């Protein structure tokens, strides 16, 4: 672990800085190395987390390798070989172990914990301000995921609620809610999974802004490509990416069928306001609840890029390049794990595309000294 030091005025100069060492950042680092760049000399990977694993290290204990969708191999090393055949192991243990082995095997020299506070333009270079000093780079691959940016919509009266409110991110175990009435908000995969767990130990209600869209039949690779394409089209137009479930729908899995049979899949429309003891709908109906669990998703963790003014008035960032990883307004900057690449397989591909495009771009520009 690095000692905390105040930011010095002398920046460590590199060609490329990667921010974030989750699936997307590690894929980018691997690919830069494959292209001949040396970790620590030509590029650096900065990661705010205390250990390897990206956001997987923070996932709740009941999320195991049997309940995740699928963790795709990082390029060049098998996950299955590291995880073994026991799929009851926690994702928060298996994936960090795999990432740590990966970083070690490919000698990616991730610097952690190093949190990037701000990225600013300094002529031909980018100045990267962190809680462990300054870095300067000609190009940037941002791979900061979404975990740092939980989203809770604003409802009137939220501050008056005397019960407990928490976000998916804060969930640990269903046992915490025994004896309490829990209102689950949201219609994504996390909402369904947590509703399933919590409804086994206590009473629940379930609301969402739009009704859940259950999909019959299996999700084919063509469905996957079509879903990614829709999100890609959005970011190419500069729109905020939107949620993947809004595009793919939820598979009607055996777990969902079992929930239906237990009578816990009674989805209700969104309430209008929050009262001190529960929620109230537009027609005046009220429901008393002890806990509101907001499974309302995440936004991209990009606040540190604010000085670069990349956002459009719509709130999105216009993306271009082969897999839409390149910021249209500044080709020195790639966002990986963003929009269409916000999955483990998408992050792999985005890391490769970003590394290749950025190295080509920088090699065509004269090296400008500060
Ligand atoms: P992360 O894994 O979030 O890594 C980002 C890294 O950047 C972190 O280490 C963080 O500390 C660091 N960071 C953030 N901000 C800064 C900063 N300012 N300075 C320095 N470092 C910073 N996808 C699948 O394909 N299969 C699944 O089964 C699956 N299950 C999921 C389950 C849950 C509950 C959730 C929330 C998501 C799931 N996803 C799944 C989505 C998947 O996790 C991601 O698409 C992918 O793993 C994210 O990788 P990433 O590298 O983009 O981000």
Boltz pocket constraint, residues with backbone or C-beta under 6 A from the ligand:
constraints:
  - pocket:
      binder: B
      contacts: [[A, 19], [A, 20], [A, 21], [A, 22], [A, 23], [A, 24], [A, 25], [A, 46], [A, 47], [A, 48], [A, 49], [A, 51], [A, 53], [A, 54], [A, 55], [A, 56], [A, 59], [A, 68], [A, 69], [A, 70], [A, 71], [A, 72], [A, 114], [A, 115], [A, 116], [A, 117], [A, 143], [A, 144], [A, 145], [A, 146], [A, 147], [A, 148], [A, 190], [A, 301], [A, 304], [A, 336], [A, 337], [A, 338], [A, 341], [A, 342], [A, 343], [A, 344], [A, 345], [A, 347]]
      max_distance: 6.0
